[in-house]
């Protein structure tokens, strides 16, 4: 391929080549809903070489779309420029935040670096070196925990993807995305202090449309933390009008591992539809799945993992009993 570029995302290095320069990733990334900055801390340009972690080859042609993956090289061919222009949702594009490069990066982080990627947000308390990881998919309550945690003075460590690594029974956590896709209604009605000076959509669309909100001003002063004093892994369940917080601590190790394994595996392994027309199989491999399981078995045994819990609360009391009396 004539046109080439190379990227570093977290610890993963990826080479991209194409016969059409218009199909390369445009850098710097804009802060918008479809941006990879809603998944990762940064997308950096690096020199192209033959010893990168993985490669994506993109051929724009008038032939029917097809793809193949061999080891750490993914090749895709078809009328990709046309498909891009006609796409109903560019999040599911080559470079969108739910698309090919996003999932391929998760695969390379695991396969090449044994860095695992939770669908979660993370907040850090610098006063006591506590790390809070709020784990769950869309609609689980991560955004409420995130914004209310920032209100309470916690520092942002990630909005959407939390990266960690286990070595010698010690955990290291790497800074993640600092941009979050949030419904306009959540900001307008629940967290107006975070609403930027932009024109909102019409009233009938405020709960349908999202805005990419840059929260980097709240971030920690460091990009990784090793062996924090205490770690809390929280699976939230929010209910409007609920009177009392219920915390169910996950004591059974196998249940805890399954909750974590399922979350990490979902985006990595699921089949997704690229450009409304190309079903792309996930990037799961048997060997990496077994290694993931082994590392999670180590994670839940580290001494500073204070709690794995499922917390049922209303949006106002979601942090109750978590901040060690700071709210009293």
C-alpha positions as CSV (number, residue, x, y, z in Angstrom):
1,X,0.0,0.0,0.0
2,X,1.3,3.4,-1.0
3,X,0.0,5.5,1.9
4,X,1.0,4.6,5.5
5,X,0.8,5.9,9.0
6,X,1.5,4.5,12.4
7,X,-0.2,5.1,15.8
8,X,0.4,4.5,19.4
9,X,-2.7,4.0,21.6
10,X,-1.9,3.3,25.2
11,X,0.9,0.8,24.9
12,X,-0.3,-0.6,21.5
13,X,1.5,0.3,18.3
14,X,-0.5,0.0,15.0
15,X,0.5,0.5,11.4
16,X,-2.2,1.5,8.9
17,X,-1.7,1.4,5.1
18,X,-4.1,2.2,2.3
19,X,-4.3,2.8,-1.5
20,X,-6.4,5.9,-0.7
21,X,-5.0,8.6,1.6
22,X,-8.5,9.7,2.4
23,X,-9.0,6.5,4.3
24,X,-6.2,7.1,6.7
25,X,-7.1,8.2,10.2
26,X,-7.2,12.0,10.4
27,X,-5.0,13.5,13.2
28,X,-5.3,15.2,15.5
29,X,-8.6,13.6,16.6
30,X,-11.5,16.0,17.1
31,X,-13.5,15.9,20.3
32,X,-16.7,14.5,19.1
33,X,-19.0,11.6,19.8
34,X,-17.4,9.2,17.3
35,X,-13.8,10.0,18.3
36,X,-11.4,7.5,19.7
37,X,-10.7,10.0,22.4
38,X,-13.9,8.8,24.0
39,X,-12.2,5.4,24.3
40,X,-8.5,6.2,25.0
41,X,-6.4,8.8,26.5
42,X,-4.6,9.7,23.3
43,X,-3.9,8.7,19.8
44,X,-0.3,9.5,19.0
45,X,1.5,9.5,15.6
46,X,4.7,7.5,15.5
47,X,7.0,6.4,12.7
48,X,5.8,3.5,10.6
49,X,8.1,0.4,10.9
50,X,8.1,-3.4,10.4
51,X,8.1,-4.2,14.1
52,X,4.8,-2.7,15.3
53,X,2.3,-4.7,17.4
54,X,-0.2,-5.0,14.6
55,X,-1.2,-3.7,11.1
56,X,-4.5,-2.7,9.4
57,X,-4.4,-2.8,5.5
58,X,-7.3,-0.9,3.9
59,X,-7.9,-1.3,0.2
60,X,-10.5,0.9,-1.5
61,X,-12.0,-0.9,-4.4
62,X,-15.3,-1.5,-6.3
63,X,-15.3,-5.2,-5.4
64,X,-17.7,-6.7,-2.8
65,X,-16.4,-6.1,0.8
66,X,-14.4,-8.7,2.4
67,X,-11.8,-9.0,5.2
68,X,-9.3,-11.4,6.7
69,X,-7.2,-11.5,9.8
70,X,-4.0,-13.4,10.2
71,X,-2.2,-13.1,13.5
72,X,-1.9,-9.4,14.1
73,X,-2.6,-8.2,10.6
74,X,-6.1,-7.2,9.6
75,X,-6.9,-6.7,5.8
76,X,-10.1,-5.2,4.5
77,X,-11.1,-4.5,1.0
78,X,-14.2,-3.0,-0.7
79,X,-15.9,0.3,-1.6
80,X,-14.9,1.7,1.7
81,X,-15.0,5.4,0.7
82,X,-18.6,5.0,-0.5
83,X,-19.6,3.0,2.5
84,X,-18.1,5.7,4.8
85,X,-20.1,8.4,3.1
86,X,-23.4,6.4,3.3
87,X,-22.9,5.2,6.9
88,X,-25.8,5.8,9.3
89,X,-23.5,5.8,12.3
90,X,-19.8,6.6,12.0
91,X,-19.0,5.2,15.4
92,X,-19.1,1.9,13.6
93,X,-16.5,2.8,11.0
94,X,-12.9,2.0,10.5
95,X,-11.7,4.6,13.0
96,X,-14.9,5.3,15.0
97,X,-15.1,4.8,18.7
98,X,-17.0,1.5,18.3
99,X,-15.3,0.4,15.1
100,X,-12.4,-1.6,13.8
101,X,-9.4,0.2,15.2
102,X,-11.0,0.5,18.7
103,X,-11.5,-3.3,19.0
104,X,-8.2,-4.2,17.3
105,X,-6.4,-2.0,19.8
106,X,-8.1,-3.9,22.7
107,X,-6.9,-7.1,21.1
108,X,-3.3,-5.9,20.7
109,X,-3.2,-4.5,24.3
110,X,-4.1,-8.0,25.6
111,X,-2.1,-10.1,23.2
112,X,1.1,-8.1,23.1
113,X,1.2,-6.4,26.5
114,X,-1.3,-8.3,28.8
115,X,-3.0,-5.0,29.5
116,X,-6.7,-5.6,30.2
117,X,-9.5,-3.2,29.4
118,X,-12.6,-2.8,31.5
119,X,-15.6,-1.0,30.1
120,X,-15.6,1.3,33.1
121,X,-14.8,4.7,34.4
122,X,-12.3,5.4,37.2
123,X,-11.8,8.1,39.8
124,X,-8.9,8.6,42.2
125,X,-8.8,10.1,45.6
126,X,-5.3,11.8,46.1
127,X,-5.9,12.3,49.8
128,X,-5.7,8.5,50.6
129,X,-4.5,6.9,47.3
130,X,-7.8,5.1,46.7
131,X,-8.9,4.1,43.2
132,X,-12.6,3.6,42.4
133,X,-13.4,1.7,39.2
134,X,-17.1,1.8,38.2
135,X,-17.8,-1.0,35.8
136,X,-20.7,-1.5,33.4
137,X,-22.1,-1.0,30.0
138,X,-24.3,1.7,28.6
139,X,-27.1,2.8,30.9
140,X,-25.5,1.1,34.0
141,X,-24.9,4.4,35.9
142,X,-21.2,5.1,35.2
143,X,-21.9,8.7,34.1
144,X,-23.7,9.5,37.4
145,X,-20.9,8.1,39.4
146,X,-18.4,9.9,37.3
147,X,-19.9,13.4,37.5
148,X,-21.0,13.2,41.1
149,X,-17.6,11.9,42.0
150,X,-16.0,14.9,40.4
151,X,-18.4,17.1,42.3
152,X,-17.1,15.6,45.5
153,X,-13.5,16.4,44.6
154,X,-12.3,13.1,43.2
155,X,-9.8,13.2,40.3
156,X,-10.6,11.7,36.9
157,X,-8.6,8.7,35.8
158,X,-10.8,7.4,32.9
159,X,-14.3,8.1,31.5
160,X,-14.9,4.9,29.5
161,X,-12.0,2.4,29.3
162,X,-9.9,1.4,32.3
163,X,-6.6,-0.3,31.5
164,X,-4.7,-2.4,34.0
165,X,-1.9,-5.0,34.2
166,X,-1.0,-7.6,36.8
167,X,2.7,-8.5,37.4
168,X,4.0,-10.4,40.5
169,X,0.6,-9.9,42.1
170,X,0.9,-6.2,41.9
171,X,-1.6,-4.1,39.8
172,X,-0.7,-1.1,37.6
173,X,-3.5,1.1,36.3
174,X,-3.1,3.3,33.2
175,X,-4.9,6.5,32.5
176,X,-7.8,6.2,30.1
177,X,-10.1,8.4,28.1
178,X,-10.8,11.9,29.4
179,X,-13.7,12.6,27.1
180,X,-17.1,11.2,27.8
181,X,-20.2,10.9,25.6
182,X,-23.1,12.2,27.8
183,X,-26.7,12.7,27.1
184,X,-27.7,16.4,26.9
185,X,-30.5,15.8,29.4
186,X,-28.2,14.4,32.0
187,X,-26.1,17.6,31.9
188,X,-29.0,20.0,31.6
189,X,-31.2,18.6,34.4
190,X,-28.8,16.7,36.7
191,X,-25.3,18.2,36.3
192,X,-25.8,21.7,34.9
193,X,-22.4,22.8,36.3
194,X,-20.7,20.6,33.8
195,X,-22.7,21.8,30.8
196,X,-20.5,23.6,28.3
197,X,-21.4,26.8,26.5
198,X,-23.0,25.2,23.5
199,X,-26.5,25.3,22.0
200,X,-28.5,22.2,23.1
201,X,-30.7,20.3,20.8
202,X,-34.5,20.8,20.8
203,X,-36.3,19.7,24.0
204,X,-37.6,16.5,22.4
205,X,-34.1,15.4,21.6
206,X,-32.1,16.2,24.8
207,X,-32.5,12.6,26.0
208,X,-31.6,11.1,22.6
209,X,-28.6,13.0,21.6
210,X,-25.1,13.0,23.2
211,X,-22.3,15.5,23.5
212,X,-18.6,14.6,23.8
213,X,-17.6,16.4,27.0
214,X,-13.9,17.1,27.6
215,X,-13.2,16.5,31.3
216,X,-9.4,16.7,31.1
217,X,-9.3,19.6,33.5
218,X,-10.3,17.2,36.3
219,X,-7.7,14.5,35.5
220,X,-5.0,13.2,37.8
221,X,-1.5,14.6,37.7
222,X,-0.1,11.2,36.7
223,X,-0.7,8.8,33.9
224,X,-0.4,5.5,35.8
225,X,-0.7,4.3,39.4
226,X,0.9,1.2,40.7
227,X,-0.3,-0.7,43.8
228,X,-2.7,2.0,45.1
229,X,-3.5,1.9,48.8
230,X,-7.1,0.6,48.2
231,X,-9.0,-0.4,45.1
232,X,-12.8,-0.6,44.8
233,X,-14.4,-2.4,41.9
234,X,-18.1,-1.3,41.7
235,X,-20.9,-2.6,39.5
236,X,-23.6,0.1,39.7
237,X,-27.4,-0.3,39.5
238,X,-29.3,3.0,39.7
239,X,-33.0,3.4,40.4
240,X,-34.7,6.8,40.6
241,X,-36.6,7.2,43.8
242,X,-34.9,4.4,45.7
243,X,-34.8,5.2,49.4
244,X,-31.9,3.1,50.6
245,X,-28.5,2.1,49.3
246,X,-28.0,-1.7,49.1
247,X,-24.4,-2.9,48.8
248,X,-24.0,-6.5,47.9
249,X,-20.3,-7.5,48.3
250,X,-19.3,-10.2,45.9
251,X,-17.6,-12.7,48.2
252,X,-17.6,-15.7,45.9
253,X,-14.3,-15.5,43.9
254,X,-15.7,-17.4,40.9
255,X,-18.6,-15.0,40.6
256,X,-16.3,-12.0,40.9
257,X,-14.0,-13.3,38.2
258,X,-17.0,-14.0,35.9
259,X,-18.3,-10.4,36.3
260,X,-14.9,-9.0,35.4
261,X,-14.2,-11.5,32.6
262,X,-17.6,-10.9,30.9
263,X,-17.0,-7.1,31.0
264,X,-13.5,-7.3,29.6
265,X,-14.5,-9.8,26.9
266,X,-17.6,-8.1,25.6
267,X,-16.2,-5.4,23.2
268,X,-13.2,-7.6,22.4
269,X,-15.1,-10.7,21.3
270,X,-18.5,-9.6,20.0
271,X,-19.4,-9.4,16.3
272,X,-20.1,-5.9,15.1
273,X,-21.4,-4.4,11.9
274,X,-18.9,-2.1,10.1
275,X,-20.5,0.6,7.9
276,X,-24.0,-1.0,8.2
277,X,-23.0,-3.8,5.9
278,X,-19.9,-5.8,6.9
279,X,-20.3,-8.2,9.9
280,X,-16.9,-8.4,11.5
281,X,-16.2,-11.2,13.9
282,X,-14.6,-10.4,17.3
283,X,-11.0,-10.7,18.1
284,X,-11.2,-13.4,20.8
285,X,-8.6,-16.2,20.9
286,X,-8.5,-19.2,23.1
287,X,-5.0,-18.7,24.4
288,X,-5.5,-15.0,25.4
289,X,-8.8,-15.9,27.0
290,X,-7.1,-18.4,29.3
291,X,-4.4,-15.9,30.1
292,X,-7.1,-13.3,30.9
293,X,-8.8,-15.7,33.2
294,X,-5.5,-16.4,35.0
295,X,-4.7,-12.7,35.5
296,X,-8.2,-12.1,36.9
297,X,-7.6,-14.9,39.4
298,X,-4.5,-13.0,40.5
299,X,-6.3,-9.6,40.5
300,X,-9.0,-10.6,43.0
301,X,-6.3,-11.9,45.4
302,X,-4.2,-8.8,45.6
303,X,-4.3,-7.5,49.2
304,X,-5.3,-3.9,48.3
305,X,-8.4,-4.9,46.5
306,X,-10.7,-3.7,49.2
307,X,-14.1,-4.5,47.7
308,X,-15.9,-5.9,44.7
309,X,-19.5,-5.0,45.0
310,X,-22.9,-4.5,43.2
311,X,-24.4,-1.3,44.5
312,X,-28.1,-0.6,44.2
313,X,-28.8,3.1,44.8
314,X,-30.5,6.3,43.6
315,X,-28.4,8.8,41.7
316,X,-28.1,11.1,44.8
317,X,-26.7,8.5,47.2
318,X,-24.5,6.4,44.9
319,X,-21.3,7.4,46.7
320,X,-22.7,6.8,50.2
321,X,-20.3,4.8,52.4
322,X,-17.5,4.9,49.8
323,X,-15.7,8.1,50.7
324,X,-14.7,7.2,54.2
325,X,-16.8,9.7,56.1
326,X,-15.9,12.7,53.9
327,X,-19.6,13.4,53.2
328,X,-20.5,13.7,56.9
